[in-house]
Amino acid sequence: MSGAAGLLLGGVVLLGAFVQWLTGMGFALVAVPALVLVLGPVDGVSFSNCAAGVVCLLGLSRGWRQVRLRAMVPLVIAAACTAPLGAWFSRVLPEPVLLMVMGGLVTVTAALLMSGLRVRALKGLAGALTAGAAGGFMNTAAGLGGPPVSLYAVNANWTIREFVPNALFYGTIVNVFSLVTRGVPPLAADEWLVAAAGLILGAGLGALLAGRIPDRVARLLVLSLAIAGGIVTAIKGLLAI
């Protein structure tokens, strides 16, 4: 990997870890578009699963007592059922089409989250199963397991304090499912070191600024970056066809 590409990889991981620590979501939304451009759609998503899983686990270590295990069980079970389908989907699509799909998914899901959309179907047990299944498929296919759960939380009227630990718990589990079905990306040792440094710095910066940046401002920044990155990724896929 060239020096510029290494710096870009570290910077992307740093930004993703930072926003994930602040808001309980956002690593994949911010990082996936850039990671698939740097590493390719297959390794980029697998690497996102690795990094996002570690970030979620680190965040969960300080808030695991607030996890609603009873509420999370249907989400996690549904995700386990659809994760293999997402892995198959990512293997059969040509790379340009996969880039377009990933870019489109990032853009649409970020726009839906920004709108605060409420959907009756995402309430109760049926809503949990739907969100969990969508999250499992999207996380393995495109590294985007968080948005469906975020929409479920909005419709369940969870506060940000309720959402963050549960989102981190779900993210930890669903990324393990994704890695089991997709495998760990074959990155070089220097790439893993750069990524680890970015993750540590990003998480540390997020922990330092947590509570100092208003939730609405942080959320808007994450979703705006995600939409911009999604559009760029989709355009690259379109131009490569």
PEHUTA-V6356 format. One record per backbone hydrogen bond with DSSP energy under -1.0 kcal/mol. NH is the residue of the N-H (numbers start at 1). CO is the residue of the C=O. If there is no record, write none. Layout:
<<NH;CO> <NH;CO>>
This chain:
<<6;2> <7;3> <8;4> <9;5> <10;6> <11;7> <12;8> <13;9> <14;10> <15;11> <16;12> <17;13> <18;14> <19;15> <20;16> <21;17> <22;18> <23;19> <24;20> <30;26> <31;27> <32;28> <35;31> <36;32> <38;34> <39;35> <44;40> <45;41> <46;42> <47;43> <48;44> <49;45> <50;46> <51;47> <52;48> <53;49> <54;50> <55;51> <56;52> <57;53> <58;54> <59;55> <60;56> <61;57> <62;59> <63;60> <64;60> <66;63> <67;64> <69;67> <72;68> <73;69> <76;72> <77;73> <78;74> <79;75> <80;76> <81;77> <82;78> <83;79> <86;82> <87;83> <88;84> <89;85> <90;86> <91;87> <92;88> <93;89> <98;94> <99;95> <100;96> <101;97> <102;98> <103;99> <104;100> <105;101> <106;102> <107;103> <108;104> <109;105> <110;106> <111;107> <112;108> <113;109> <114;110> <115;111> <117;112> <122;119> <123;120> <127;123> <128;124> <129;125> <130;126> <131;127> <132;128> <133;129> <134;130> <135;131> <136;132> <137;133> <138;134> <139;135> <140;136> <141;137> <142;138> <143;139> <144;138> <150;146> <151;147> <152;148> <153;149> <154;150> <155;151> <156;152> <157;154> <158;153> <163;159> <164;160> <167;163> <168;164> <169;165> <170;166> <171;167> <172;168> <173;169> <174;170> <175;171> <176;172> <177;173> <178;174> <179;175> <180;176> <181;177> <182;178> <183;179> <187;185> <192;188> <193;189> <194;190> <195;191> <196;192> <197;193> <198;194> <199;195> <200;196> <201;197> <202;198> <203;199> <204;200> <205;201> <206;202> <207;203> <208;204> <209;205> <210;206> <212;209> <218;214> <219;215> <220;216> <221;217> <222;218> <223;219> <224;220> <225;221> <226;222> <227;223> <228;224> <229;225> <230;226> <231;227> <232;228> <233;229> <234;230> <235;231> <236;232> <237;233> <238;234> <239;235> <240;236>>
